Amino acid sequence: MYISISIGGFIGSILRYTLGGWIQNNFVNFPVGTLVVNVSGSFLLGLIMYLSEYQGFFGEETRIFLTIGLIGGYTPLSTFSYESFRLLDGSKLTLMTAYLMATV
């Protein structure tokens, strides 16, 4: 598992650096590269978790490689977004608010 997570994290970090840098070099005065990486990573994490949990599309090892490794290396914000949503989805508004405030 650790090797799988490490490989995914390596690939995700390289993708973040490459895509974020390329986008940022084409725009000025706004961190659009980071914004694109954070939004796309959050969307992909949500999609992968949906396909895993509700459709049974990915096995545990593949899910862990993709979510913790690849997407985790690509953008830590995606995990923050997913965990916040899970608290909201579980009607744990007080915990979600505390988590958001403590993180931000």
Residue, then its C-alpha position, 0 to 999 in steps of 0.5 A: m500500500y505504501i509503495s502504491i501511495s508513494i507512486g501516486g503521490f509522486i505522479g500527483s505532485i509532478l502533475r500539480y507542478t507542471l499543470g499549475g505552473w503552465i497555467q500560471n505562466n499564461f495568466v497574471n496577477f491571480p493564482v489561477g494555476t493553484l485555483v485550477v489544480n484545487v478545483s479539478g482535484s476536488f472534483l476528481l476526488g469526489l468523482i473517484m469516491y462516488l465511483s468507488e463507494y456507490q458504483g463499486f468501480f474501483g477496488e480498495e487498492t486502486r481507490i487508495f492509489l488514486t485518492i490518497g496517492l495521486i489526488g492527495g499529491y495533486t492537491p491536499l485541498s481535495t481531501f479538505s473539501y471531501e472531508s468537509f462535505r462528508l461532515l455536512d452530508g452526515s448532518k454534522l454542521t457544528l463539526m464541519t464549521a469547526y473543521l473549516m474554521a480551524t483549517v482556514 
